[in-house]
Amino acid sequence: MTILTQEHRHFPLRLVLYDEDETLGLRIAVQVEEDPRCELIALCTTLGDLNFILNRVTVDVLLLHLTPN
């Protein structure tokens, strides 16, 4: 049996970013778009948008930036 690691992938990691205050997500989005191993699917700022995306697209990575109360 062969175990595939990240370096064996021939397709990008599909990412969704969720950022409540819209600051960190924009900076991460720029870095993600420059990385050939990654494909940014969406940058969401509301839970409604996030649920919409996750119900329709399979993602490899979900990055959350939550604002502390």
C-alpha positions as CSV (number, residue, x, y, z in Angstrom):
1,M,0.0,0.0,0.0
2,T,1.3,3.4,-0.9
3,I,0.8,6.3,1.5
4,L,0.5,9.6,-0.3
5,T,2.0,12.7,1.4
6,Q,1.6,16.3,0.5
7,E,4.5,16.3,-1.9
8,H,2.9,13.6,-4.0
9,R,-0.2,15.7,-4.7
10,H,-0.6,16.6,-8.4
11,F,-3.5,19.0,-7.7
12,P,-3.8,22.0,-5.4
13,L,-5.2,22.1,-1.9
14,R,-8.6,23.7,-2.1
15,L,-8.9,26.3,0.6
16,V,-11.8,28.3,2.1
17,L,-11.0,31.2,4.4
18,Y,-13.4,32.6,6.9
19,D,-12.5,35.9,8.5
20,E,-15.0,37.7,10.8
21,D,-13.3,41.1,10.7
22,E,-12.1,41.0,7.1
23,T,-8.5,41.9,7.9
24,L,-6.4,38.7,8.2
25,G,-8.2,36.9,5.5
26,L,-7.3,39.4,2.8
27,R,-3.6,39.1,3.7
28,I,-3.8,35.3,3.7
29,A,-5.7,35.3,0.4
30,V,-2.8,37.1,-1.3
31,Q,-0.3,34.5,0.0
32,V,-2.5,31.6,-1.0
33,E,-3.0,32.9,-4.5
34,E,0.8,33.1,-5.0
35,D,1.3,29.4,-3.9
36,P,0.9,27.0,-6.8
37,R,0.0,24.2,-4.3
38,C,-3.2,26.0,-3.2
39,E,-6.4,27.0,-4.8
40,L,-8.5,29.6,-3.0
41,I,-12.1,28.7,-3.4
42,A,-13.7,31.5,-1.3
43,L,-13.0,34.2,1.3
44,C,-16.1,34.3,3.5
45,T,-17.0,37.0,6.0
46,T,-20.4,35.7,7.1
47,L,-21.5,32.3,8.4
48,G,-24.2,32.3,5.7
49,D,-21.6,32.6,3.0
50,L,-19.4,30.0,4.6
51,N,-22.3,27.5,4.9
52,F,-23.3,28.2,1.3
53,I,-19.7,27.3,0.0
54,L,-19.2,24.3,2.3
55,N,-22.6,22.8,1.2
56,R,-21.5,23.0,-2.4
57,V,-17.8,22.5,-2.6
58,T,-15.4,19.9,-1.2
59,V,-12.4,21.6,0.4
60,D,-9.1,20.3,1.8
61,V,-8.5,23.1,4.2
62,L,-10.8,25.5,6.1
63,L,-9.0,28.4,7.7
64,L,-10.9,30.3,10.4
65,H,-10.1,33.7,11.9
66,L,-12.5,34.4,14.7
67,T,-12.8,37.6,16.6
68,P,-12.5,37.1,20.4
69,N,-15.5,38.4,22.4
